[in-house]
Amino acid sequence: MPTKNTLTPISVLFLKWYYLEAPASVVRGYFAYATAIAEIVPFVFLLRTLLLPWKNIADRTRMRGIDLGRIVEKLSLGLLACGVGFVVRLLTIVMGLFLQILLVTLLIAYLVIWITFPVLLIMGIGFIFQAL
């Protein structure tokens, strides 16, 4: 009884790899980098603590009586610590969002170039032969 040849042509294997497996691998790599950036820049935590003092710097000493100089000192320290915390956290959030947007942009550009390259190559070769 003759056996049926189940070998797949090399062109079909190449097209499967080129249009399915390689882009899927690139997308998996993108998600790995996006996850790493999200772990380095914890967006939810930074948003929750946006208005808290930087490094929890606060004057916890008890005040006895009313001392206007001490009140102004505590208020200025609190405002400065909250201001520094706000600026540092906001800049970290902006930097993290910029990195995520840059990563998505690079992914889309790479996939568009990867998928359209064979067509552009054939068109370029045709143009060269036409010019000769």
N, C-alpha and C positions, 0 to 999 in steps of 0.2 A: 504494500500500500504506500503510495508516494506521499511524502510529507509536504505540507504547504510552506512556502518560504515566507517567514514572518519578519524579515529584515525590513526596516524602514529606510527609505532613501535618505542619503546624506543631506540633500537639500531641505527635506521636511524637518530633519533634526536641527539643521542650522536655523531655519526660520522659527521653529519652536523656541530654541535657545535665544535667538536675537530679539524676538518680540514678546516673549513671555517670561523666560527664566531670568535673563539679565536685568530687565526693568524691575522685576519683582525683587531681585537682590538689591538693587539700588534703593528701592523704596524701603526695604527692611533696614538698610544702612541709615537712611534718613531718619526713620523712627528711633533708631538707637541714639543718634546724635541729638534728636529733639528731646528724647527722654533725659539724656545727660544734661542738656542745658536746663531743662525744667527742674532737675534735681539740684543743680548748682544755683539757680535763681528761683527760689521758692515763691512764686507769684502770690499765691493765696496767703501765705504767712506774711509776706511783705505788705500786702494790702490790709490785712487785719491789724498790723502793728504800725501802720503808716504814721499815725499821730502820737505814738508813744515816745518817750525820751530815748535818746541814743544811749545804748548800753545801760539803760535803767538808771541813769545818773539823776539823783534827786537828793535834796537836802532833807534828811529825816530828823534833824535835831528839834527838840521841843522848844517852843517859845514861851517865855514867862512874861506876861504883860504885853503891852503894845509898844513895839519898837519899830518905828517907821523905816529906819535904815535896814533892819533885818528883814522886814516884809519885802522891801524892794529888792534886796539881795536874793531872797528865796524865789521871788517872782522872776527876776532876770535869769537866774540859773535854770529855772524850769522852762522858761520860754526858749532860752538858748539850746538846752538839751533837746527839747521837742523840735526846734527848728533844724538842728543838725541831723537828728534822726529822720525827719521828713525829707530833707534834701538827699541824704545818702540813700534812703530806701527808694525814693522816686527815681533817682539816677540809676539805681540797680534795676528797677522795673523797666525803665526805658531801654537800658542796655540789653536786658534779656529779651524784650520784645523785638528790638532791632536784630538781634542774633537769630531769633526764630523766623522773622520775616525774610532775612537774608538767606537762611537755610531753605525755606520753602521756594524762594525765587531761584536759587541755584538748582534745586531739585527739578523744578518745572523746566528751566532752560536746558538742563542736561537731558531730560527725557525727550523734549522736543527735538533737540539736535540728534540724539541717539536714534529716534524713530524715523526722522526724515533724512538721515544721512544716506541711506542706500538710494533713495530717489534723487537726491542732489548729486550723488556720485554719478549715477547713470546719465542725468541731464548734463553734467559737466563733461563727461566723456563724449556724449553726443555732440555737444557744442564744439569740442576740440576737433572731432572728425569732420564736422560741418565746415569749420574754418579752414581745414586743409583743402 
